[in-house]
Amino acid sequence: DETLADGTTVLHKLASMNANEYDPNDKLNKARILLSAGLKTNLVDAYGSTALHVAVKNDDLKFIKFLLASGAKLDDKDNRGKTPYDVAVMNGRRMVQGLLDQFKDEGMAALVNSKKKRKISIS
């Protein structure tokens, strides 16, 4: 079983952590190892949240990009019926909203082009 006692996965734990200030790539390296060992990107925790939901809530653009590149799904809903985009809106994560919108429109190209300025709708 890939789920920990608290209903999360190690990928959820990584998504909830701040990047190591001494080695900001350490978190990504650990996640790469987990995924290469077979951990699935879209596993849900006890709340129905994926690691992408958690990374969005924590406003971690680098980890969000990593998860999207690794196959995280934009349309997965948690137990409250919220997608990662909904979580971004609820938490005022405007940069994340822009990235997710761009990814929805452009796919993987958005991860390369995400530094381009994009008008973000505030509706």
Salt bridges, closest charged atoms under 4 A:
ASP6 OD2 - LYS13 NZ 2.53
ASP26 OD2 - LYS30 NZ 3.13
ASP60 OD2 - LYS27 NZ 2.45
ASP78 OD2 - ARG80 NH2 3.36
ASP105 OD2 - ARG118 NH2 2.70
